[in-house]
Amino acid sequence: MGMLIDGKWESDDDKLVDDDGRLRRPDSAFRNWITADGSAGPTGEAGFRAEPGRYHLYIARACPWAHRTTIFRELKGLQDAIDLSVTHWLMAEDGWTFRPGPGVVPDPLHGADTVWQLYVKSDPRYTGRVTVPVLWDKQRDCIVSNESADIIRMFNSAFDGVGAGEGDYYPMELRGEIDAINDRVYDGLNNGVYKAGFAKKQSAYDEAVTDVFETLDWLEQRLSAHEWLCGDTLTEADWRLFTTLLRFDPVYHGHFKCNLRRLVDYPVLWDYTRRLFAHPAVAPTVDMDHIKRHYYQSHRHINPTGIVPKGPAMSFARD
Ligand SMILES: N[C@@H](CCC(=O)N[C@@H](CS)C(=O)NCC(=O)O)C(=O)O
């Protein structure tokens, strides 16, 4: 891993873990919003009107946060309106790159070799982490946003007047409930598995892994009464949960030591995951090879040999 300091790339060790051994995930730096009329969104500047062909999305197939954005691009039929580049699965001393490999889609706009070059192009003095996803504005030649939670909300509604498909995954009447579920799922599970996996002290790991399984137990309970997290309506909250559940047994159970139970040991959650997996928006976005190789080969501090396990033998397809 590495980071940019005043526009210069520094391959450092992991600086995200505090003295108490706990992972601290920094806030995303680019928080502008694409809106239907180009007015400012909840954060950042105005001037990013929804126009087909104007924006480009950079993602890694391995990354659960980037994965949400590709699911929303499919859900809303934005594949032709917003082009996609896909990084190499390996995140090593240059961070995310576009080096050739199966499933890699290079940067057609600048021919960038690395994602950090995109950050410097947008902000030559940038200091901070270089993360995916990145949503790029071709017109202003800058990053609109590098926060997946915001990007999925833009995709959900900003392009509705210019050709996006049906569907509202953040309906007005459910927003309070969705936000509350997201908060709990983010802290206990989406980020919880990372807190467990990247902990450098036993106490930090113990705390995180306990939260992970308390959150899964709570979800199992909640979903036994309803089809989706908010009852009969499939929402953003389900999609944000899905990308973590998909990675749970193949990666988080082994690599991040979240091994009290497996996803398949939760009958309700397992069935729910497979129902979401069967949604037509999902198949084009999943690359399990990128997912497994990324985690096991990139995080050498927790898997020094870089060996990628063969298992688990499991199928998300419903019989
Ligand atoms: N809050 C961001 C987090 C994105 C994120 O942390 N992405 C990871 C990949 S899974 C990354 O690019 N990490 C690189 C780094 O921290 O150096 C979002 O949801 O968009």
The ligand as a Tripos MOL2 file, in Angstrom:
@<TRIPOS>MOLECULE
LIG
   20    19     1     0     0
SMALL
NO_CHARGES

@<TRIPOS>ATOM
      1 N1        -15.0600    5.2120    1.7340 N.3       1 LIG1
      2 C1        -14.5190    4.6940    0.5050 C.3       1 LIG1
      3 C2        -13.5790    3.5460    0.7800 C.3       1 LIG1
      4 C3        -12.9720    2.9560   -0.4650 C.3       1 LIG1
      5 C4        -11.7920    2.0320   -0.1330 C.2       1 LIG1
      6 O1        -11.3080    2.0060    1.0160 O.2       1 LIG1
      7 N2        -11.3120    1.2740   -1.1290 N.am      1 LIG1
      8 C5        -10.1580    0.4040   -0.9020 C.3       1 LIG1
      9 C6        -10.2730   -0.8710   -1.7090 C.3       1 LIG1
     10 S1        -11.4090   -2.0340   -1.0390 S.3       1 LIG1
     11 C7         -8.9130    1.0770   -1.4130 C.2       1 LIG1
     12 O2         -8.8860    1.5420   -2.5400 O.2       1 LIG1
     13 N3         -7.8680    1.1110   -0.5880 N.am      1 LIG1
     14 C8         -6.5840    1.6270   -0.9570 C.3       1 LIG1
     15 C9         -5.8790    2.3360    0.1790 C.2       1 LIG1
     16 O3         -6.4800    2.5910    1.2130 O.co2     1 LIG1
     17 O4         -4.7060    2.6440   -0.0200 O.co2     1 LIG1
     18 C10       -15.6800    4.2730   -0.3680 C.2       1 LIG1
     19 O5        -16.6080    3.6120    0.1500 O.co2     1 LIG1
     20 O6        -15.7010    4.6230   -1.5390 O.co2     1 LIG1
@<TRIPOS>BOND
     1     1     2 1
     2     2     3 1
     3     2    18 1
     4     3     4 1
     5     4     5 1
     6     5     6 2
     7     5     7 1
     8     7     8 1
     9     8     9 1
    10     8    11 1
    11     9    10 1
    12    11    12 2
    13    11    13 1
    14    13    14 1
    15    14    15 1
    16    15    16 2
    17    15    17 1
    18    18    19 2
    19    18    20 1
@<TRIPOS>SUBSTRUCTURE
     1 LIG1         1 GROUP 0 **** ****
